[in-house]
Amino acid sequence: MHTLNRLTLATFLFYLGGIAMVQAQSTNLEGTYTGSYSYDANSGGSNAGTSVKTTVKIVQDSGSRRFKGSMAEAYTGFGVPQDGQVLSDLSGSVQIEEGIITVNFIKTYREHDQESPQYEGTYDPETKKLRGTWRFATDPSLHGTFVWEGVEFR
């Protein structure tokens, strides 16, 4: 009888561990985040070495790894401003591999005919930050880093 109870308890604890792992491994990024992107110091153009503040809003269907969203960024002389900001749409996905959460997305400017930069980042659950890099596929001289703060996967 005691062996059966130990097995049942071990199975129950394994089951609870599995639930905790699923919750920790959620891919739902929906929310509003503040952050910035920065131009690499060696990046071409007049914005080399500068940082641009952003606000990001993500919408994601439950159970889907794909997301859409929007980004509002401070006007820096690039793009077409709307009330002092440049607006863009985001489209991307969340991946989990070996417990590491990565996010890939493309930013499409709304009022400016410009190539869409590609972003790729990794989530740090301790700092609740998504950090990564961005680049233009056809102009490798324009690239840099980005960070979103207060990120929580639900």
Secondary structure, DSSP 4 states (H G I P E B T S, - for coil): -HHHHHHHHHHHHHHHHHHHHHHHT-----EEEEEEEEE-TT-SSTTTT-EEEEEEEEE--TT-SEEEEEEEEE--SSS--BTTEEEEEEEEEEEEETTEEEEEEEEEESSS--PPPEEEEEEETTTTEEEEEEEETTEEEEEEEEEEES----
